[in-house]
Amino acid sequence: MPGKCDQGGLRVRFGATLLLAAVALGGSAAAAPALEDVARGVTIDSSRVSVSGISSGGFMAHQFHVAHSEHIMGAGIVAGGPYYCAHGKILDAVTRCSQFVMLDCLALKLDPKLCGRTDLAPKNRKEVERAARASFDEARKQETAGKISPLAKLQDAKIYLFSGAYDEIVPHGVMDALFHFYADPDKAAVRQGNIDYNGTFPARHTMVRDSFAKPAGSVVGNCALPPAPPPPSDSNAYIDDCQAVATMHEARNHCRCPPAATPGAGSGATCPPADKLAVCKDLKDVDLAGAIIERIYGPQTLQGGRQPVDESELQAFDQRQVFSLFSNIPYNALQNASMAREGYVFIPASCKQEGRQCALHVAFHGCRQGGITDYRSGHTGNLFAKYAGYNEWAKANGIVVLYPQIQARSASVPLNPRGCWDWWGQNYTHTGYHTRDGKQIKAVAQMINILAGGQELLRIPPE
């Protein structure tokens, strides 16, 4: 999501000092290898490529899916929104598609009624359908112009949507509009049974995970639910272990079958109660990365379960070279697209065995989650790429996971202080950001093509 600048001259100067230091250190570090070198010996099954993302990465995952649906079999969207939600305007991004302006207004302790006027997200069914219609109309326009894949290619996709019950940043109405974009017969018309929408899980704006292979320390938080306040944004990785919360809500909603000897649990007892079926089903998705992978690839393809991974199995690669491979774009253009110096890729050892074909999943991080974020535990690398929960499934089931990265930029234009993916265009990567012409979409498409053995699987328009 687009964010605000830090308040106070001291904070700004201190932040700028840290940024300059990071740039200086980064410039002196040895460059990571090229992606094709990291992926040498890997064979990708081109029919099993999928995407997912959270927050700005959720918007981007959907945007990328629409742009390249011809070769993307499925998408998982966590706290994102519909195509062209911001209409190319940053003001719409922070009022109609998210609640940043309202939250900042309330943080300044201004009149709540005044602040509430900035919340322009869909509030009822009519407004949700209007937003979905506007979104799909823009997609149809870009399809006609040949800027995205044929929209009919979305029909067979496997879709998983997640909106935390206590998400304070992306309103449910925005996610509802995304659901209608995919599900309505006069829009994408995704086939019945191919789309799943979890809208009741008791979580805030976060990547929900369980305690499986949870790292030591505090880099992964715990679900902070009302009335407990969320962690401060400057120390929040937006990755939370919600297993204890899910277990508590399962008990509260009687999601587990009572023992036969329980008084009153006669032969007519149901488990769970009929009015709790949807809630109980949603509570099972506490391993959100696993829920996404399972919905897209099917439970029958995930027989290996999960396996703990070592951090060393996640490899960095030089994202700068990705730009130079498909055109002569200089590095300043990559900076203008806010792409980080390095991206990450998880490649199971089994995927380098001769003759083995592996699926490919692209996971888009959210704001504040890109670049080097693991300084809190004294390591280098990216918290989302390490601990979001995808790698454990990937290792056991032959799935390569690509983690493209955006870098926060607070001292140069275009400003991107929270390190968000571009889903609004204005004062960022500008027109075409939501089509195959978008700089970030082109970069990720080229990464996929490299992992697919250098073939032009995804179409990349020339400059």
Stockholm file with secondary structure:
# STOCKHOLM 1.0

chainA/1-463         MPGKCDQGGLRVRFGATLLLAAVALGGSAAAAPALEDVARGVTIDSSRVSVSGISSGGFMAHQFHVAHSEHIMGAGIVAGGPYYCAHGKILDAVTRCSQFVMLDCLALKLDPKLCGRTDLAPKNRKEVERAARASFDEARKQETAGKISPLAKLQDAKIYLFSGAYDEIVPHGVMDALFHFYADPDKAAVRQGNIDYNGTFPARHTMVRDSFAKPAGSVVGNCALPPAPPPPSDSNAYIDDCQAVATMHEARNHCRCPPAATPGAGSGATCPPADKLAVCKDLKDVDLAGAIIERIYGPQTLQGGRQPVDESELQAFDQRQVFSLFSNIPYNALQNASMAREGYVFIPASCKQEGRQCALHVAFHGCRQGGITDYRSGHTGNLFAKYAGYNEWAKANGIVVLYPQIQARSASVPLNPRGCWDWWGQNYTHTGYHTRDGKQIKAVAQMINILAGGQELLRIPPE
#=GR chainA/1-463 SS CCCCCCSSHHHHHHHHHHHHHHHHHHHHSCCCCCHHHHTTTCEEEEEEEEEEEETHHHHHHHHHHHHTGGGCCEEEEESCCCTTTTTTCHHHHHHTSCCHHHHHHHHTTCCHHHHHTTCCSCCSHHHHHHHHHHHHHHHHHHHHTTSSCCGGGGTTCEEEEECCTTCSSSCHHHHHHHHHHHHCTTTTCCCTTSEEEECCCSCCSSEEECSTTCCSSSSSEECCCTTSCCCCGGGCCSEEECHHHHHHHHHHTTCSCCCTTSTTCCTTCCSSCGGGHHHHHHHGGGSHHHHHHHHHHCGGGCTTCCCCCCGGGEEEEETHHHHHHHSCCCHHHHHHTTBCSEEEEECCGGGGSTTCEEEEEEEECCTTCSSSCGGGGTCCSCHHHHHSSHHHHHHHHTEEEEECCBCCBSSSSSCBTTCCCCSSCTTTTCTTTTSTTCHHHHHHHHHHHHHTTTCCCSCCCCC
#=GC SS_cons         CCCCCCSSHHHHHHHHHHHHHHHHHHHHSCCCCCHHHHTTTCEEEEEEEEEEEETHHHHHHHHHHHHTGGGCCEEEEESCCCTTTTTTCHHHHHHTSCCHHHHHHHHTTCCHHHHHTTCCSCCSHHHHHHHHHHHHHHHHHHHHTTSSCCGGGGTTCEEEEECCTTCSSSCHHHHHHHHHHHHCTTTTCCCTTSEEEECCCSCCSSEEECSTTCCSSSSSEECCCTTSCCCCGGGCCSEEECHHHHHHHHHHTTCSCCCTTSTTCCTTCCSSCGGGHHHHHHHGGGSHHHHHHHHHHCGGGCTTCCCCCCGGGEEEEETHHHHHHHSCCCHHHHHHTTBCSEEEEECCGGGGSTTCEEEEEEEECCTTCSSSCGGGGTCCSCHHHHHSSHHHHHHHHTEEEEECCBCCBSSSSSCBTTCCCCSSCTTTTCTTTTSTTCHHHHHHHHHHHHHTTTCCCSCCCCC
//
